[in-house]
Amino acid sequence: MVNEAYERWLNHPNLGPSYKEVLQHMTEKEKKVVQMKAAGFTGPEIGTACGVTTSGVYGRLYRMRKRLNRVFSAQESEVYAYT
């Protein structure tokens, strides 16, 4: 169920190639956390399944958001450089 929901999310037409690039560089634990979050599990549920604390789950999600923000900020900078 988790992998199916993650695959649907990963292959969603609105998910751009930049997201996919970032996802390819995630650790296995980060992928698992993102998969479970995409499938609708809560932080405590994810923590129990992955063997990490709830704060560890939220820390991983926070780092992933920061990583995605850096990728998209860099892309915006490139776009503005050409205008």
Helices and strands as residue ranges (DSSP letters): H 2-10, H 17-24, H 28-38, H 43-50, H 54-81
